Amino acid sequence: MADLAEVKEKWLKMTVADQIEGVRDLLTIADEHIVTEEFEFWDARVSKTHKADEGRIMVELFWAGEIKDVRSQGAFQNEVRRLLGRSDVVADIPVEMREGGCMMPLCCVALSLDAENAEKLGDLVFEDFGNPKLAEEESSSDSEAGDDAKKNPHKGAAGAGEGGKDEGCKQQ
């Protein structure tokens, strides 16, 4: 059985860049009885809005779209359960949907999951759940940045205007 603390730690590491190709198609909601326009699956995150009950984790799923275009929140939530159920993910939906975007309209459904189902959902949404691509890219770019720093040590404001396109800073 999955350990809740370990599963939560995995969830906290993942980003949109780690999503499995095709997951957006798998979780998109387009039934005209539920929404007035297609709601493309967008992202999944550990909830910062809702506190989980003991032994559970709250994960929020986001879809591109506006709540006003959802014909029935209950039907939308049931569709989420159905789509997740196809991958054997069982989740409670303890709260109403909410708006979730600041830069673009997103709708959010909060899920309450036990460790096993949180792990299944992570495996459904993310490639190599718990091992984000970004961490690999950062570690390789960190070593490259270290090499650059040795070649071009930081001179602060005194170094402004030095170098060409690939060296130093230009005064603005």
N, CA and C atoms as a LAMMPS dump frame, in Angstrom:
ITEM: TIMESTEP
0
ITEM: NUMBER OF ATOMS
516
ITEM: BOX BOUNDS ff ff ff
-5.0000000000000000e+02 5.0000000000000000e+02
-5.0000000000000000e+02 5.0000000000000000e+02
-5.0000000000000000e+02 5.0000000000000000e+02
ITEM: ATOMS id mol type element x y z
1 1 1 N 0.843 -1.193 0
2 1 2 C 0 0 0
3 1 3 C 0.882 1.249 0
4 2 1 N 0.448 2.266 -0.72
5 2 2 C 1.204 3.503 -0.861
6 2 3 C 1.205 4.299 0.445
7 3 1 N 2.335 4.954 0.726
8 3 2 C 2.475 5.798 1.901
9 3 3 C 2.017 7.217 1.53
10 4 1 N 1.089 7.779 2.296
11 4 2 C 0.499 9.073 1.976
12 4 3 C 1.546 10.185 1.902
13 5 1 N 2.474 10.235 2.836
14 5 2 C 3.492 11.286 2.831
15 5 3 C 4.368 11.194 1.578
16 6 1 N 4.729 9.993 1.176
17 6 2 C 5.546 9.816 -0.035
18 6 3 C 4.775 10.231 -1.278
19 7 1 N 3.499 9.855 -1.337
20 7 2 C 2.67 10.206 -2.496
21 7 3 C 2.497 11.724 -2.571
22 8 1 N 2.256 12.363 -1.437
23 8 2 C 2.1 13.817 -1.433
24 8 3 C 3.4 14.483 -1.903
25 9 1 N 4.52 13.99 -1.458
26 9 2 C 5.814 14.533 -1.881
27 9 3 C 5.979 14.416 -3.401
28 10 1 N 5.571 13.287 -3.958
29 10 2 C 5.625 13.12 -5.42
30 10 3 C 4.762 14.165 -6.112
31 11 1 N 3.537 14.351 -5.605
32 11 2 C 2.622 15.319 -6.202
33 11 3 C 3.215 16.716 -6.189
34 12 1 N 3.874 17.081 -5.098
35 12 2 C 4.414 18.428 -4.966
36 12 3 C 5.559 18.705 -5.943
37 13 1 N 6.189 17.673 -6.465
38 13 2 C 7.306 17.825 -7.397
39 13 3 C 6.864 18.047 -8.838
40 14 1 N 5.669 17.62 -9.184
41 14 2 C 5.264 17.548 -10.587
42 14 3 C 4.768 18.884 -11.13
43 15 1 N 4.949 19.077 -12.451
44 15 2 C 4.491 20.289 -13.133
45 15 3 C 3.755 19.905 -14.418
46 16 1 N 3.175 20.895 -15.06
47 16 2 C 2.482 20.669 -16.327
48 16 3 C 3.426 20.023 -17.342
49 17 1 N 4.701 20.392 -17.289
50 17 2 C 5.685 19.842 -18.232
51 17 3 C 5.828 18.327 -18.105
52 18 1 N 5.395 17.772 -16.983
53 18 2 C 5.536 16.335 -16.736
54 18 3 C 4.315 15.525 -17.151
55 19 1 N 3.289 16.186 -17.686
56 19 2 C 2.074 15.463 -18.056
57 19 3 C 2.35 14.463 -19.177
58 20 1 N 1.635 13.357 -19.103
59 20 2 C 1.705 12.341 -20.15
60 20 3 C 1.032 12.91 -21.394
61 21 1 N 1.679 12.74 -22.529
62 21 2 C 1.065 13.185 -23.775
63 21 3 C -0.249 12.425 -23.957
64 22 1 N -1.281 13.134 -24.276
65 22 2 C -2.589 12.512 -24.478
66 22 3 C -3.504 12.6 -23.272
67 23 1 N -2.982 12.993 -22.096
68 23 2 C -3.837 13.063 -20.912
69 23 3 C -4.897 14.143 -21.077
70 24 1 N -4.572 15.202 -21.795
71 24 2 C -5.57 16.26 -22.016
72 24 3 C -6.754 15.723 -22.792
73 25 1 N -6.487 14.911 -23.81
74 25 2 C -7.578 14.308 -24.58
75 25 3 C -8.375 13.339 -23.714
76 26 1 N -7.686 12.584 -22.901
77 26 2 C -8.323 11.582 -22.05
78 26 3 C -9.292 12.215 -21.052
79 27 1 N -8.942 13.386 -20.521
80 27 2 C -9.749 14.001 -19.464
81 27 3 C -10.54 15.229 -19.915
82 28 1 N -10.537 15.528 -21.214
83 28 2 C -11.32 16.656 -21.709
84 28 3 C -12.815 16.328 -21.61
85 29 1 N -13.591 17.327 -21.236
86 29 2 C -15.044 17.162 -21.093
87 29 3 C -15.715 17.983 -22.187
88 30 1 N -16.469 17.301 -23.052
89 30 2 C -17.074 17.968 -24.2
90 30 3 C -18.56 17.649 -24.364
91 31 1 N -19.153 16.871 -23.475
92 31 2 C -20.559 16.501 -23.589
93 31 3 C -21.435 17.753 -23.517
94 32 1 N -22.2 18.014 -24.569
95 32 2 C -23.013 19.231 -24.638
96 32 3 C -24.117 19.285 -23.582
97 33 1 N -24.42 18.159 -22.947
98 33 2 C -25.393 18.161 -21.85
99 33 3 C -24.753 18.649 -20.551
100 34 1 N -23.416 18.681 -20.52
101 34 2 C -22.677 19.067 -19.311
102 34 3 C -22.082 20.464 -19.453
103 35 1 N -21.521 20.764 -20.622
104 35 2 C -20.86 22.053 -20.855
105 35 3 C -21.326 22.64 -22.192
106 36 1 N -21.276 23.971 -22.301
107 36 2 C -21.7 24.614 -23.544
108 36 3 C -20.596 24.602 -24.59
109 37 1 N -19.358 24.4 -24.143
110 37 2 C -18.217 24.288 -25.052
111 37 3 C -17.214 23.32 -24.436
112 38 1 N -16.289 22.824 -25.244
113 38 2 C -15.31 21.848 -24.77
114 38 3 C -14.451 22.417 -23.638
115 39 1 N -14.259 21.625 -22.603
116 39 2 C -13.392 21.964 -21.481
117 39 3 C -12.176 21.052 -21.548
118 40 1 N -11.059 21.605 -22.015
119 40 2 C -9.826 20.828 -22.137
120 40 3 C -9.181 20.698 -20.761
121 41 1 N -8.773 19.472 -20.418
122 41 2 C -8.049 19.262 -19.16
123 41 3 C -6.778 20.075 -19.207
124 42 1 N -6.427 20.727 -18.096
125 42 2 C -5.296 21.633 -18.088
126 42 3 C -4.179 21.212 -17.14
127 43 1 N -4.521 20.888 -15.873
128 43 2 C -3.463 20.66 -14.892
129 43 3 C -4.033 19.95 -13.667
130 44 1 N -3.109 19.466 -12.835
131 44 2 C -3.461 18.83 -11.562
132 44 3 C -2.43 19.256 -10.525
133 45 1 N -2.893 19.654 -9.354
134 45 2 C -2.028 20.158 -8.288
135 45 3 C -2.554 19.722 -6.929
136 46 1 N -1.668 19.652 -5.94
137 46 2 C -2.095 19.481 -4.556
138 46 3 C -2.843 20.758 -4.18
139 47 1 N -3.976 20.622 -3.537
140 47 2 C -4.809 21.772 -3.2
141 47 3 C -4.15 22.66 -2.152
142 48 1 N -4.157 23.948 -2.426
143 48 2 C -3.734 24.945 -1.438
144 48 3 C -4.969 25.611 -0.832
145 49 1 N -6.131 25.28 -1.374
146 49 2 C -7.387 25.904 -0.974
147 49 3 C -8.134 25.084 0.069
148 50 1 N -8.075 23.763 -0.052
149 50 2 C -8.86 22.884 0.812
150 50 3 C -7.943 21.974 1.626
151 51 1 N -8.275 21.813 2.89
152 51 2 C -7.517 20.928 3.771
153 51 3 C -8.07 19.515 3.664
154 52 1 N -7.179 18.56 3.564
155 52 2 C -7.592 17.155 3.455
156 52 3 C -7.915 16.582 4.82
157 53 1 N -8.84 15.633 4.861
158 53 2 C -9.116 14.886 6.083
159 53 3 C -7.92 13.992 6.396
160 54 1 N -7.848 13.528 7.611
161 54 2 C -6.778 12.629 8.049
162 54 3 C -6.688 11.411 7.127
163 55 1 N -5.492 11.091 6.675
164 55 2 C -5.274 9.921 5.835
165 55 3 C -5.616 10.129 4.37
166 56 1 N -5.832 11.402 3.972
167 56 2 C -6.204 11.694 2.589
168 56 3 C -5.389 12.873 2.075
169 57 1 N -5.419 13.051 0.77
170 57 2 C -4.771 14.181 0.116
171 57 3 C -5.808 14.856 -0.774
172 58 1 N -5.759 16.181 -0.805
173 58 2 C -6.663 16.936 -1.682
174 58 3 C -5.874 17.332 -2.921
175 59 1 N -6.363 16.918 -4.066
176 59 2 C -5.755 17.259 -5.344
177 59 3 C -6.801 18.006 -6.154
178 60 1 N -6.384 19.077 -6.799
179 60 2 C -7.299 19.834 -7.635
180 60 3 C -6.965 19.595 -9.1
181 61 1 N -8.005 19.32 -9.879
182 61 2 C -7.882 19.168 -11.319
183 61 3 C -8.458 20.425 -11.96
184 62 1 N -7.796 20.908 -12.999
185 62 2 C -8.201 22.142 -13.661
186 62 3 C -8.535 21.882 -15.125
187 63 1 N -9.592 22.555 -15.593
188 63 2 C -10.002 22.508 -16.996
189 63 3 C -10.076 23.93 -17.517
190 64 1 N -9.694 24.131 -18.781
191 64 2 C -9.808 25.441 -19.416
192 64 3 C -11.271 25.7 -19.727
193 65 1 N -11.794 26.773 -19.186
194 65 2 C -13.184 27.132 -19.408
195 65 3 C -13.729 27.946 -18.248
196 66 1 N -14.896 28.5 -18.448
197 66 2 C -15.53 29.325 -17.423
198 66 3 C -16.687 28.579 -16.769
199 67 1 N -16.839 28.778 -15.484
200 67 2 C -17.91 28.096 -14.743
201 67 3 C -19.272 28.398 -15.35
202 68 1 N -19.459 29.594 -15.873
203 68 2 C -20.76 29.943 -16.478
204 68 3 C -21.102 29.032 -17.661
205 69 1 N -20.096 28.364 -18.234
206 69 2 C -20.324 27.468 -19.365
207 69 3 C -20.556 26.014 -18.937
208 70 1 N -20.618 25.786 -17.628
209 70 2 C -20.946 24.46 -17.089
210 70 3 C -22.451 24.443 -16.842
211 71 1 N -23.141 23.544 -17.527
212 71 2 C -24.601 23.486 -17.391
213 71 3 C -25.019 22.973 -16.004
214 72 1 N -24.236 22.018 -15.47
215 72 2 C -24.543 21.44 -14.168
216 72 3 C -23.236 21.008 -13.499
217 73 1 N -22.957 21.607 -12.343
218 73 2 C -21.748 21.203 -11.617
219 73 3 C -21.809 19.733 -11.214
220 74 1 N -22.969 19.283 -10.818
221 74 2 C -23.121 17.878 -10.434
222 74 3 C -22.805 16.941 -11.59
223 75 1 N -23.298 17.282 -12.781
224 75 2 C -23.031 16.464 -13.961
225 75 3 C -21.539 16.516 -14.321
226 76 1 N -20.928 17.689 -14.188
227 76 2 C -19.497 17.831 -14.477
228 76 3 C -18.69 16.952 -13.516
229 77 1 N -19.022 17.042 -12.23
230 77 2 C -18.317 16.236 -11.226
231 77 3 C -18.525 14.742 -11.466
232 78 1 N -19.727 14.344 -11.854
233 78 2 C -19.983 12.928 -12.167
234 78 3 C -19.164 12.478 -13.375
235 79 1 N -19.015 13.377 -14.356
236 79 2 C -18.203 13.057 -15.532
237 79 3 C -16.724 12.896 -15.132
238 80 1 N -16.269 13.737 -14.224
239 80 2 C -14.892 13.603 -13.716
240 80 3 C -14.724 12.232 -13.066
241 81 1 N -15.672 11.854 -12.211
242 81 2 C -15.612 10.521 -11.562
243 81 3 C -15.586 9.408 -12.61
244 82 1 N -16.443 9.538 -13.639
245 82 2 C -16.517 8.517 -14.686
246 82 3 C -15.187 8.412 -15.437
247 83 1 N -14.63 9.555 -15.836
248 83 2 C -13.365 9.546 -16.572
249 83 3 C -12.236 8.953 -15.734
250 84 1 N -12.185 9.313 -14.47
251 84 2 C -11.147 8.77 -13.581
252 84 3 C -11.379 7.287 -13.321
253 85 1 N -12.641 6.902 -13.224
254 85 2 C -12.991 5.501 -12.971
255 85 3 C -12.54 4.571 -14.08
256 86 1 N -12.434 5.082 -15.299
257 86 2 C -11.933 4.262 -16.409
258 86 3 C -10.491 3.82 -16.157
259 87 1 N -9.792 4.556 -15.293
260 87 2 C -8.415 4.197 -14.925
261 87 3 C -8.35 3.694 -13.487
262 88 1 N -9.495 3.256 -12.967
263 88 2 C -9.605 2.713 -11.606
264 88 3 C -9.219 3.698 -10.51
265 89 1 N -9.398 4.996 -10.758
266 89 2 C -9.161 6.006 -9.731
267 89 3 C -10.503 6.325 -9.088
268 90 1 N -10.572 6.141 -7.77
269 90 2 C -11.79 6.429 -7.015
270 90 3 C -11.518 7.662 -6.166
271 91 1 N -12.374 8.684 -6.313
272 91 2 C -12.172 9.935 -5.589
273 91 3 C -13.491 10.466 -5.057
274 92 1 N -13.41 11.104 -3.898
275 92 2 C -14.548 11.857 -3.38
276 92 3 C -14.392 13.289 -3.882
277 93 1 N -15.51 13.939 -4.127
278 93 2 C -15.497 15.35 -4.512
279 93 3 C -16.3 16.079 -3.43
280 94 1 N -15.588 16.558 -2.386
281 94 2 C -16.268 17.068 -1.201
282 94 3 C -16.76 18.509 -1.265
283 95 1 N -16.347 19.269 -2.285
284 95 2 C -16.723 20.68 -2.362
285 95 3 C -17.167 21.026 -3.774
286 96 1 N -17.834 22.171 -3.908
287 96 2 C -18.282 22.627 -5.218
288 96 3 C -17.092 23.024 -6.082
289 97 1 N -17.311 23.041 -7.371
290 97 2 C -16.304 23.531 -8.304
291 97 3 C -16.038 24.995 -7.993
292 98 1 N -14.864 25.446 -8.417
293 98 2 C -14.535 26.857 -8.249
294 98 3 C -13.776 27.343 -9.477
295 99 1 N -13.729 28.671 -9.624
296 99 2 C -12.886 29.255 -10.653
297 99 3 C -11.447 29.097 -10.181
298 100 1 N -10.545 28.83 -11.113
299 100 2 C -9.194 28.543 -10.677
300 100 3 C -8.096 29.235 -11.437
301 101 1 N -8.392 30.111 -12.36
302 101 2 C -7.333 30.729 -13.148
303 101 3 C -7.228 32.211 -12.897
304 102 1 N -6.008 32.741 -13.031
305 102 2 C -5.84 34.186 -12.935
306 102 3 C -5.459 34.771 -14.292
307 103 1 N -4.723 34.02 -15.098
308 103 2 C -4.302 34.496 -16.407
309 103 3 C -5.281 34.068 -17.51
310 104 1 N -5.999 33.009 -17.252
311 104 2 C -6.98 32.497 -18.208
312 104 3 C -8.082 31.819 -17.403
313 105 1 N -9.271 31.691 -17.971
314 105 2 C -10.351 31.064 -17.211
315 105 3 C -10.124 29.557 -17.052
316 106 1 N -10.132 29.116 -15.808
317 106 2 C -10.021 27.694 -15.486
318 106 3 C -11.103 27.342 -14.487
319 107 1 N -11.582 26.119 -14.566
320 107 2 C -12.506 25.572 -13.578
321 107 3 C -11.768 24.489 -12.813
322 108 1 N -12.067 24.407 -11.551
323 108 2 C -11.335 23.494 -10.679
324 108 3 C -12.299 22.541 -9.976
325 109 1 N -11.917 21.264 -9.955
326 109 2 C -12.637 20.252 -9.181
327 109 3 C -11.648 19.691 -8.173
328 110 1 N -11.986 19.801 -6.893
329 110 2 C -11.122 19.286 -5.824
330 110 3 C -11.493 17.839 -5.53
331 111 1 N -10.476 16.99 -5.458
332 111 2 C -10.668 15.57 -5.172
333 111 3 C -10.047 15.225 -3.832
334 112 1 N -10.727 14.422 -3.067
335 112 2 C -10.178 13.866 -1.833
336 112 3 C -9.826 12.415 -2.131
337 113 1 N -8.537 12.086 -1.968
338 113 2 C -8.033 10.768 -2.356
339 113 3 C -7.265 10.11 -1.226
340 114 1 N -7.375 8.787 -1.142
341 114 2 C -6.467 8.064 -0.257
342 114 3 C -5.15 7.907 -1.01
343 115 1 N -4.13 7.409 -0.333
344 115 2 C -2.791 7.314 -0.935
345 115 3 C -2.78 6.474 -2.206
346 116 1 N -3.467 5.343 -2.187
347 116 2 C -3.473 4.445 -3.348
348 116 3 C -4.066 5.132 -4.588
349 117 1 N -5.199 5.813 -4.403
350 117 2 C -5.837 6.48 -5.535
351 117 3 C -5.094 7.744 -5.962
352 118 1 N -4.435 8.421 -5.023
353 118 2 C -3.598 9.566 -5.379
354 118 3 C -2.421 9.103 -6.233
355 119 1 N -1.868 7.95 -5.916
356 119 2 C -0.775 7.368 -6.706
357 119 3 C -1.28 7 -8.113
358 120 1 N -2.457 6.376 -8.18
359 120 2 C -3.032 6.014 -9.486
360 120 3 C -3.283 7.257 -10.337
361 121 1 N -3.827 8.306 -9.71
362 121 2 C -4.089 9.54 -10.44
363 121 3 C -2.777 10.16 -10.92
364 122 1 N -1.766 10.161 -10.075
365 122 2 C -0.46 10.676 -10.482
366 122 3 C 0.095 9.914 -11.668
367 123 1 N -0.051 8.592 -11.648
368 123 2 C 0.417 7.762 -12.771
369 123 3 C -0.4 8.022 -14.037
370 124 1 N -1.684 8.361 -13.871
371 124 2 C -2.546 8.656 -15.015
372 124 3 C -2.163 9.98 -15.675
373 125 1 N -1.878 10.986 -14.861
374 125 2 C -1.651 12.337 -15.361
375 125 3 C -0.2 12.586 -15.771
376 126 1 N 0.745 12.042 -15.012
377 126 2 C 2.143 12.409 -15.214
378 126 3 C 3 11.253 -15.714
379 127 1 N 3.92 11.599 -16.592
380 127 2 C 4.919 10.651 -17.056
381 127 3 C 5.943 10.506 -15.932
382 128 1 N 6.273 9.283 -15.56
383 128 2 C 7.257 9.01 -14.515
384 128 3 C 6.926 9.787 -13.236
385 129 1 N 5.71 9.546 -12.719
386 129 2 C 5.187 10.25 -11.549
387 129 3 C 6.186 10.233 -10.397
388 130 1 N 6.486 11.414 -9.889
389 130 2 C 7.415 11.565 -8.776
390 130 3 C 8.822 11.933 -9.207
391 131 1 N 9.092 11.85 -10.502
392 131 2 C 10.414 12.187 -11.039
393 131 3 C 10.259 13.232 -12.133
394 132 1 N 10.135 14.495 -11.748
395 132 2 C 9.87 15.54 -12.731
396 132 3 C 11.008 15.75 -13.718
397 133 1 N 10.63 16.044 -14.955
398 133 2 C 11.606 16.342 -16.002
399 133 3 C 12.389 17.591 -15.65
400 134 1 N 11.728 18.571 -15.092
401 134 2 C 12.347 19.848 -14.784
402 134 3 C 13.563 19.671 -13.878
403 135 1 N 13.491 18.768 -12.925
404 135 2 C 14.612 18.535 -12.014
405 135 3 C 15.828 18.053 -12.788
406 136 1 N 15.604 17.176 -13.773
407 136 2 C 16.713 16.688 -14.594
408 136 3 C 17.305 17.823 -15.411
409 137 1 N 16.424 18.65 -16.004
410 137 2 C 16.885 19.767 -16.823
411 137 3 C 17.632 20.786 -15.984
412 138 1 N 17.124 21.067 -14.76
413 138 2 C 17.774 22.028 -13.881
414 138 3 C 19.158 21.559 -13.479
415 139 1 N 19.296 20.262 -13.146
416 139 2 C 20.599 19.781 -12.706
417 139 3 C 21.613 19.856 -13.836
418 140 1 N 21.21 19.59 -15.08
419 140 2 C 22.158 19.708 -16.182
420 140 3 C 22.431 21.171 -16.496
421 141 1 N 21.424 22.049 -16.39
422 141 2 C 21.668 23.462 -16.664
423 141 3 C 22.427 24.111 -15.516
424 142 1 N 22.275 23.599 -14.277
425 142 2 C 23.05 24.11 -13.149
426 142 3 C 24.532 23.886 -13.379
427 143 1 N 24.904 22.708 -13.875
428 143 2 C 26.319 22.442 -14.114
429 143 3 C 26.824 23.309 -15.258
430 144 1 N 25.989 23.543 -16.275
431 144 2 C 26.38 24.428 -17.363
432 144 3 C 26.512 25.858 -16.851
433 145 1 N 25.59 26.285 -16
434 145 2 C 25.657 27.63 -15.438
435 145 3 C 26.912 27.785 -14.59
436 146 1 N 27.279 26.746 -13.881
437 146 2 C 28.506 26.777 -13.083
438 146 3 C 29.719 26.959 -13.964
439 147 1 N 29.746 26.278 -15.093
440 147 2 C 30.856 26.434 -16.042
441 147 3 C 30.903 27.858 -16.578
442 148 1 N 29.717 28.433 -16.908
443 148 2 C 29.668 29.801 -17.401
444 148 3 C 30.152 30.779 -16.34
445 149 1 N 29.78 30.535 -15.082
446 149 2 C 30.183 31.423 -14
447 149 3 C 31.699 31.427 -13.83
448 150 1 N 32.337 30.289 -14.053
449 150 2 C 33.803 30.232 -13.949
450 150 3 C 34.445 31.039 -15.071
451 151 1 N 33.852 30.955 -16.281
452 151 2 C 34.397 31.686 -17.42
453 151 3 C 34.111 33.181 -17.306
454 152 1 N 32.931 33.541 -16.778
455 152 2 C 32.497 34.933 -16.7
456 152 3 C 32.062 35.255 -15.278
457 153 1 N 32.995 35.488 -14.368
458 153 2 C 32.611 35.754 -12.977
459 153 3 C 31.758 37.009 -12.876
460 154 1 N 30.825 36.996 -11.915
461 154 2 C 29.899 38.099 -11.707
462 154 3 C 30.655 39.342 -11.248
463 155 1 N 30.444 40.459 -11.926
464 155 2 C 31.098 41.709 -11.566
465 155 3 C 30.085 42.744 -11.1
466 156 1 N 28.843 42.343 -10.977
467 156 2 C 27.811 43.274 -10.537
468 156 3 C 27.641 44.418 -11.51
469 157 1 N 27.26 45.604 -10.984
470 157 2 C 27.025 46.77 -11.821
471 157 3 C 28.287 47.203 -12.562
472 158 1 N 29.43 46.931 -11.976
473 158 2 C 30.696 47.311 -12.612
474 158 3 C 30.9 46.573 -13.932
475 159 1 N 30.285 45.422 -14.086
476 159 2 C 30.45 44.629 -15.293
477 159 3 C 29.427 44.926 -16.367
478 160 1 N 28.48 45.816 -16.086
479 160 2 C 27.441 46.131 -17.066
480 160 3 C 28.074 46.721 -18.312
481 161 1 N 27.612 46.307 -19.453
482 161 2 C 28.101 46.832 -20.709
483 161 3 C 29.282 46.062 -21.264
484 162 1 N 29.858 45.164 -20.486
485 162 2 C 30.98 44.361 -20.967
486 162 3 C 30.489 43.215 -21.825
487 163 1 N 31.313 42.758 -22.694
488 163 2 C 31.046 41.529 -23.44
489 163 3 C 30.111 41.743 -24.61
490 164 1 N 29.949 40.661 -25.332
491 164 2 C 29.084 40.683 -26.497
492 164 3 C 27.762 40.007 -26.196
493 165 1 N 27.154 39.505 -27.245
494 165 2 C 25.833 38.89 -27.155
495 165 3 C 25.787 37.768 -26.122
496 166 1 N 26.838 36.959 -26.033
497 166 2 C 26.824 35.795 -25.143
498 166 3 C 27.588 36.021 -23.845
499 167 1 N 28.048 37.221 -23.599
500 167 2 C 28.838 37.455 -22.396
501 167 3 C 28.306 38.667 -21.633
502 168 1 N 28.416 38.619 -20.307
503 168 2 C 28.112 39.761 -19.466
504 168 3 C 26.727 40.318 -19.647
505 169 1 N 26.523 41.552 -19.187
506 169 2 C 25.227 42.237 -19.263
507 169 3 C 25.391 43.471 -20.115
508 170 1 N 24.336 43.913 -20.69
509 170 2 C 24.31 45.178 -21.412
510 170 3 C 23.597 46.181 -20.525
511 171 1 N 24.039 47.438 -20.539
512 171 2 C 23.317 48.466 -19.807
513 171 3 C 21.995 48.689 -20.511
514 172 1 N 20.971 48.866 -19.756
515 172 2 C 19.641 49.073 -20.331
516 172 3 C 19.364 50.542 -20.515
